[in-house]
Amino acid sequence: MARFTRIEVAQAMKDTGIVPLFYNESIEVGKNILRACHSAGARVIEFTSRGDNAHKVFDALCAFAKAELPELILGVGSITDGAAASLYMQLGANFIVTPVLREDIALVCNRRKVLWSPGCGSLTEIARAEELGCEVVKLFPGGIYGAQFVKAIKGPCPWTSIMPTGGVSPTQESLEEWFNAGVTCVGMGSKLIAPDATTGVWDYKAIEQKTKKALDIVASIKKA
């Protein structure tokens, strides 16, 4: 069962501005990634369900976060149907992220008042998602649409909260472009969380430092 309400999750997304996301089949690697991102200041993290028995890894990470990082909001992404969303919510998912807009997912999440963020690629899809109760829309793939798409959407629909995923880098230039266009937060995966490109070894301190730097950049952009 979710430990955070949909409003609490949406507010945390807005406050921190970055939702790190990752998948790894190792529970220990997952725990270390959660620790690193949490130490950096991240408070909303997405575990992507992309491997066999991923729900078992997520179950262990939820228990870990509840016991050792109680203020961390852990959710799940890459969910493609209502049944999978229901399973992950039973395991403790605090939010559900999907690559596409599916009304069956909206229904099961709304019954439990769990935040769900569907992947949308048009104003029509965004409007339908909001009609179904979506608080934060995922723009996916973000790199295809770009920051100008967000700016265009925010013109007629200033109330829309958008989280681009894909095409976002942890740099001043990239983050300025997206946040100045009006995004609420951004999702970042391999550009933020990945093993060393040369050795293939996980450097959790480097992940922590990169995440903290990105969060600091977002904070400075919001202040400006």
C-alpha positions in Angstrom: 0.0 0.0 0.0 1.3 3.5 -0.9 2.7 5.5 2.0 2.3 8.8 0.3 -0.8 10.4 -1.2 -0.9 11.5 -4.9 -0.8 15.1 -3.8 2.3 14.5 -1.7 4.0 12.8 -4.6 3.1 15.5 -7.1 4.4 18.2 -4.6 7.7 16.3 -4.1 8.2 16.0 -7.8 7.7 19.8 -8.1 9.9 20.6 -5.1 12.9 18.5 -6.1 12.4 18.8 -9.9 14.2 15.6 -10.8 12.9 12.0 -10.7 15.9 9.6 -11.1 14.9 6.3 -12.7 16.7 3.0 -13.1 16.4 -0.8 -13.4 18.7 -3.4 -12.2 18.0 -7.1 -11.4 20.3 -7.0 -8.3 18.6 -6.0 -5.1 21.9 -4.9 -3.6 22.7 -2.7 -6.5 19.2 -1.2 -6.2 19.6 -0.5 -2.5 22.9 1.3 -3.2 21.4 3.4 -6.0 18.6 4.4 -3.7 21.1 5.4 -0.9 23.2 7.4 -3.4 20.2 9.3 -4.8 18.7 9.9 -1.4 22.0 11.2 0.0 22.1 13.6 -3.0 18.7 15.0 -2.1 16.4 13.1 -4.4 13.1 12.3 -2.8 11.2 10.7 -5.7 12.7 7.7 -7.5 11.3 5.5 -10.2 12.2 1.8 -10.5 11.4 0.7 -14.1 9.8 -2.7 -14.5 11.8 -4.0 -17.4 13.1 -7.4 -16.4 11.9 -10.9 -15.5 10.7 -11.0 -11.9 11.2 -7.2 -11.6 8.3 -7.1 -9.1 10.4 -9.2 -6.7 13.2 -6.7 -6.8 10.8 -3.9 -6.3 9.2 -5.6 -3.3 12.6 -5.8 -1.6 13.5 -2.2 -2.4 10.1 -1.0 -1.0 10.8 -2.8 2.2 14.3 -1.3 2.3 13.1 2.2 1.6 10.4 2.0 4.3 12.8 0.8 6.9 15.9 2.8 6.2 14.8 5.8 4.0 11.3 6.5 5.2 11.0 9.9 3.5 11.9 8.5 0.1 9.0 8.1 -2.4 9.5 5.0 -4.5 7.4 4.3 -7.5 7.5 2.2 -10.6 7.6 2.8 -14.3 7.2 1.0 -17.6 3.8 -0.2 -16.5 1.6 -1.2 -19.5 -1.6 -2.5 -18.1 -3.9 -2.2 -15.1 -3.1 -5.7 -13.7 0.6 -4.8 -13.4 -0.3 -1.5 -11.8 -2.4 -3.3 -9.3 0.4 -5.7 -8.5 2.9 -3.0 -7.9 0.5 -1.0 -5.7 0.0 -4.0 -3.6 3.8 -4.2 -3.1 3.9 -0.5 -2.0 4.3 1.6 -5.2 3.7 5.2 -4.4 3.2 6.2 -8.0 2.8 4.5 -11.4 4.5 5.7 -14.6 3.5 4.4 -18.0 4.9 4.8 -21.5 1.4 5.3 -23.0 -2.0 6.6 -22.0 -4.2 3.6 -20.8 -7.5 4.2 -19.1 -7.4 0.8 -17.3 -4.3 2.1 -15.4 -6.1 5.3 -14.6 -9.0 3.5 -13.1 -7.0 1.2 -10.8 -4.7 4.0 -9.6 -7.6 6.4 -9.0 -9.4 3.8 -6.9 -6.5 3.8 -4.5 -5.7 7.5 -4.9 -2.2 6.7 -6.2 -0.5 9.1 -8.6 -0.2 7.9 -12.1 1.8 9.6 -14.9 1.0 8.4 -18.4 3.2 8.9 -21.4 1.6 11.4 -23.8 2.7 12.8 -27.1 -0.1 15.2 -28.1 -2.3 17.9 -26.5 -5.3 15.6 -27.1 -3.7 12.8 -25.1 -2.7 15.3 -22.3 -6.2 16.7 -22.1 -7.7 13.2 -21.9 -5.1 12.2 -19.2 -6.1 15.2 -17.1 -9.8 14.4 -17.6 -9.0 11.0 -16.1 -7.4 12.7 -13.0 -3.7 12.8 -14.0 -1.7 15.3 -11.8 1.6 15.1 -13.7 1.8 14.1 -17.4 4.9 12.3 -18.7 6.1 13.6 -22.0 7.7 10.6 -23.7 10.0 10.4 -25.5 11.0 13.9 -24.4 13.9 14.2 -26.7 11.7 13.7 -29.8 9.3 16.5 -28.8 11.7 18.9 -27.1 11.3 21.9 -24.8 9.5 24.0 -27.4 6.7 21.4 -27.4 6.3 22.0 -23.6 6.3 25.8 -24.1 3.6 25.5 -26.8 1.4 23.3 -24.5 1.8 25.6 -21.5 0.5 28.6 -23.6 -3.2 27.4 -23.8 -2.9 25.1 -20.8 -0.9 26.8 -18.1 -2.3 24.4 -15.5 -0.7 21.3 -17.1 2.2 19.7 -15.1 4.7 18.0 -17.5 7.5 15.6 -16.8 9.7 14.9 -19.8 11.6 11.7 -19.8 14.2 10.9 -22.4 16.3 13.7 -23.9 17.1 15.3 -20.6 20.7 15.7 -19.5 22.1 16.7 -16.0 23.7 19.8 -17.4 23.0 23.5 -16.9 22.1 24.0 -20.6 19.7 21.1 -20.8 17.9 21.7 -17.5 17.6 25.4 -18.2 16.0 24.7 -21.5 13.4 22.4 -20.1 12.6 24.3 -16.9 12.4 27.7 -18.7 9.9 26.1 -21.0 7.7 25.3 -18.1 8.2 21.7 -17.0 7.3 20.7 -13.4 10.0 18.1 -13.2 12.2 15.9 -15.4 12.9 12.2 -15.4 16.4 11.0 -16.0 17.8 7.5 -16.3 21.1 6.4 -17.8 22.5 9.9 -18.1 22.3 10.1 -14.3 22.4 6.5 -13.1 24.8 4.1 -14.9 27.9 2.0 -14.2 31.3 3.3 -15.2 31.5 3.4 -19.0 35.0 2.0 -19.0 35.0 -0.6 -16.2 31.3 -1.4 -15.9 31.6 -1.1 -12.2 29.0 0.8 -10.2 30.4 4.0 -8.7 27.7 5.1 -6.2 29.6 8.1 -5.0 29.8 9.4 -8.6 26.0 8.8 -8.9 25.5 10.7 -5.7 27.6 13.6 -6.9 26.1 13.8 -10.3 22.6 13.7 -8.9 23.4 16.4 -6.3 24.8 18.6 -8.9 21.7 18.2 -11.1 19.4 19.0 -8.2 21.5 22.1 -7.3 21.2 23.3 -10.9 17.4 22.9 -10.8 17.2 24.7 -7.5 19.3 27.6 -8.9 17.1 27.8 -12.0 13.9 28.0 -9.9 15.5 30.8 -7.8 16.5 32.9 -10.8 
